[in-house]
Amino acid sequence: MVAQIQELEAQHWVKTRSSLDPNESTFLIWKGKIYAFIPGEKRQLLFKILGLSVSRCIPTAEGSWDFTSRELTYYLNPKTDEILRKWENPWTSETVPVIHVANNPVQGKFEGNFPAQVDGDSTTFVFDIFPYYPNPLADDPKFAEYSPNPIYQAAELFKLTVPTADLFNSALPSVSELKLSWDRIGQWLPWMKMGDRPGQLIYSAVGSKVNGLTELPPLLQDEINNRIPLYKQAPKALIDGEDMTSWLYFQKHFPAYLAGEIFPLPQAEEL
């Protein structure tokens, strides 16, 4: 049977990405690899990655929700799976501190209809996103060695597959299982100190939902319990201001980067 494209309601997407219960924090995890893709060079595996999103959906009106979340992604040694604190750049031979992803907040609004491929027992939401906007680091000469491109440009390709029955089961605030596929084409990360060298990063990852903090991979549990307890739960309400990105985080914490501090920087639990 050929999958049918159907327009599903926002509540079905909320159950997929997060939960209809505004008192619940929902954890989604991913793991994968990042490759260097440089014209004229063979691909090179740079990092493994392990990350999470902890999210909450808050109803604001009939058929409308505010989405608020925090995200982590750790860059791991591809041979040992250990967290990288320093990285030796194979092109420049310079060793630099590693700034892991600690985006707080990442937010949006869920309303209207969401197209999905309904294929019998499983339903897949497909999102192809192409961010394109001015690079916030480009106009400051102190970042010329880190991220000089005037435009930030990337491609993010998401596929989230869930049980069709869960979407239409009114007793379930969240789907019982989820399979995530995430691929990304992006620029060199500022902390890599690649300047204007040609090339891109290719991300390839898979993920799933987990039932709470204690089901997270041990590495993430350890980091959250000991260094960044803020990530034990999603924000309790929408946070004012723009979404955090790796570029803005680098800009904000550049002095700590130069000082060689350990990232993510410690963040206390939200009371």
C-alpha positions in Angstrom: 0.0 0.0 0.0 1.3 3.4 -0.9 1.6 5.9 1.9 -1.1 8.5 1.9 -0.3 12.2 2.6 -2.8 13.5 5.1 -3.2 16.8 6.8 -3.2 16.1 10.5 -4.2 18.5 13.3 -1.6 20.3 15.5 -2.5 18.1 18.5 -1.2 15.1 16.6 2.1 16.8 16.0 2.2 17.9 19.7 1.7 14.3 20.8 4.6 13.3 18.5 7.2 16.0 19.3 6.3 16.5 22.9 3.1 15.9 25.0 -0.4 17.3 25.4 0.2 17.3 29.1 1.7 20.8 29.9 2.9 19.5 33.3 5.1 16.9 31.6 8.7 17.3 30.3 9.3 15.1 27.3 12.8 13.7 26.4 13.9 13.0 22.8 17.4 11.7 22.3 19.6 11.2 19.3 23.0 9.8 18.4 25.1 9.8 15.2 28.2 11.0 13.5 29.6 14.2 12.0 31.8 14.0 8.9 33.9 16.6 7.2 33.0 17.1 3.5 35.6 19.0 1.7 35.9 19.3 -2.1 38.7 17.1 -3.4 39.2 15.3 -0.1 37.9 11.9 1.1 35.3 12.1 3.8 36.6 12.2 7.4 34.7 11.1 10.5 35.3 13.9 13.0 32.9 13.3 15.9 30.2 11.0 17.2 27.3 12.9 18.7 24.9 12.2 21.5 22.1 14.7 22.4 18.7 15.4 23.7 15.8 17.8 23.7 13.6 18.2 26.8 10.4 19.9 25.8 7.0 21.1 26.9 3.9 22.2 25.0 1.6 24.7 26.7 -1.9 25.2 25.2 -2.7 28.8 24.5 -6.0 28.6 22.6 -8.1 25.9 20.9 -5.8 24.1 18.5 -2.7 26.1 19.4 0.3 25.4 21.7 3.5 27.2 22.7 6.5 24.9 22.4 9.4 25.5 24.7 12.6 23.3 25.0 16.2 23.1 25.8 18.7 21.1 23.7 22.1 19.4 24.3 24.4 17.7 21.9 27.9 16.4 22.9 30.7 15.9 20.5 32.4 12.6 21.3 35.7 11.0 20.4 34.8 8.8 17.4 37.1 6.0 18.7 36.3 6.0 22.4 32.9 7.6 22.6 34.2 9.9 25.4 33.2 13.5 25.7 35.7 15.7 23.8 37.0 18.6 25.9 39.8 19.5 23.5 40.0 18.9 19.8 43.1 18.9 17.6 42.2 20.4 14.2 43.7 18.1 11.6 43.9 20.9 9.0 45.6 23.6 11.2 47.2 21.3 13.9 45.8 23.7 16.5 44.2 22.3 19.7 41.0 24.2 20.6 38.4 23.9 23.4 35.2 22.1 22.4 31.9 23.9 22.9 29.1 21.4 23.1 25.6 22.4 22.1 23.6 23.8 25.0 20.7 25.7 23.4 18.3 27.3 25.9 15.7 28.0 24.8 14.5 26.5 21.5 10.9 27.6 21.0 8.0 27.8 18.6 4.3 27.7 18.1 2.3 24.7 17.0 -1.0 25.3 15.3 -2.8 24.6 12.0 -2.3 21.4 10.0 0.8 19.2 9.7 1.2 17.0 6.6 2.2 13.5 7.3 2.7 10.2 5.4 0.2 7.7 6.8 1.3 4.2 5.9 -1.0 1.8 7.8 0.3 1.2 11.3 2.9 3.9 11.1 2.8 7.7 10.3 5.8 9.8 9.4 6.2 13.6 9.7 8.8 14.9 7.2 10.4 18.4 7.7 13.0 19.7 5.3 14.3 23.0 6.8 16.8 25.4 5.2 17.9 28.1 7.6 19.4 31.2 5.8 20.1 34.4 7.7 22.9 36.9 8.5 25.7 35.3 10.6 25.7 37.2 13.9 29.5 36.8 14.2 30.4 38.0 10.7 30.7 41.8 11.5 33.0 41.4 14.5 36.7 41.2 13.5 37.6 39.2 16.6 35.6 36.3 15.1 37.3 36.4 11.7 39.3 33.2 12.4 36.2 31.4 13.7 33.1 32.2 11.5 33.6 34.9 8.9 30.8 33.9 6.5 28.3 36.8 6.1 25.4 34.3 5.9 24.5 31.3 8.1 23.2 28.6 5.8 22.3 25.0 6.6 19.9 22.2 5.6 18.2 20.0 8.3 16.2 17.0 7.2 13.9 15.4 9.8 11.7 12.3 9.7 9.7 11.3 12.7 7.8 8.0 12.6 5.2 7.0 15.2 2.4 4.5 15.6 -0.7 5.7 13.7 -3.1 4.4 16.4 -1.3 6.4 19.1 -2.1 9.7 17.3 -5.8 9.0 17.4 -5.9 7.5 20.9 -7.4 10.2 23.1 -6.2 8.5 26.2 -2.6 9.0 25.3 -1.0 12.5 25.8 2.1 11.4 24.0 3.0 8.7 21.5 4.3 5.4 23.0 7.3 5.3 20.7 9.1 7.4 18.1 11.8 6.9 15.6 13.8 9.9 14.5 16.0 10.3 11.5 18.0 13.6 11.3 20.5 14.6 8.7 22.1 18.0 8.5 24.5 19.9 6.2 26.1 22.8 8.1 29.0 25.2 8.2 32.1 24.6 10.3 31.3 25.3 13.9 32.8 28.5 15.2 34.9 26.8 18.0 36.6 24.6 15.3 38.5 27.7 14.2 38.3 26.8 10.5 38.0 30.4 9.3 37.0 30.5 5.6 38.3 27.1 4.7 36.1 25.4 2.1 33.9 22.5 3.2 30.9 21.5 5.3 29.9 19.3 8.1 27.5 16.4 7.3 25.4 15.1 10.3 23.8 11.7 10.2 21.7 10.7 13.3 18.8 8.6 14.6 16.8 9.0 17.8 13.8 8.1 19.9 11.6 9.2 22.8 12.5 8.0 26.3 10.4 8.0 29.5 12.2 10.5 31.7 15.6 11.4 32.9 16.5 7.9 34.2 16.2 6.4 30.7 18.7 8.8 29.2 22.1 7.4 28.2 24.4 7.4 31.3 26.7 10.1 29.8 23.7 12.5 29.5 22.4 11.6 33.0 25.8 12.2 34.5 26.3 15.6 32.8 22.8 16.7 33.8 22.9 15.5 37.4 26.4 16.9 38.1 27.0 19.9 35.8 23.9 21.2 34.1 20.8 20.3 36.2 18.9 23.0 34.3 18.3 20.3 31.7 16.3 18.0 34.1 13.2 19.6 32.8 11.8 21.9 30.1 11.1 25.5 30.8 7.9 25.9 32.7 6.7 28.8 30.5 7.7 30.4 27.3 11.0 32.3 27.7 11.3 35.8 26.3 13.9 36.5 23.7 15.4 34.7 20.7 16.3 31.1 20.4 19.8 30.1 21.4 22.1 28.7 18.7 25.7 27.4 18.7 26.7 30.7 17.0 25.1 32.9 19.6 26.4 30.7 22.5 29.9 31.0 21.1 29.5 34.8 20.9 28.1 35.0 24.4 30.8 32.7 26.0 33.8 33.7 23.8 35.9 34.7 26.9 35.3 31.4 28.6 36.3 29.6 25.3 39.5 31.6 25.2 40.2 30.7 28.8 39.8 27.0 28.0 36.8 26.4 30.3 34.8 23.2 30.2 31.6 23.3 28.2 28.7 23.3 28.6 29.2 25.9 31.3 27.4 24.8 34.5 23.8 25.8 34.8 21.7 25.4 38.0 18.4 23.7 38.1 15.3 25.8 37.5 13.3 26.0 40.8 
